[in-house]
């Protein structure tokens, strides 16, 4: 399962080997200074417009892993059916406009990441 964490001055989305293959992408690293906002989302799978996939794997309403386009712009998502909640990170000045990462305890993830 993908892990959202902080590594020095970077925010990192660490992917499992299977997720790297599904997303056709390696781990995501963005400068912490590019984070505009972090929020807990109750329905992470529907926070991603899975039918607008550009690269990756998706089954709308079940999972979304990869790069998507939606009203927020270019979104990188890793959401599995067994992690309905997650964290959405709004970004600026990076290759992605937002990250949506499913996780079991998104409040803890946001607490552990701290402020940006």
Helices and strands as residue ranges (DSSP letters): E 3-7, E 10-14, H 17-23, E 28-31, G 32-34, E 35-41, G 44-47, G 50-52, E 53-59, E 63-70, E 73-79, E 86-91, E 98-102, H 106-113
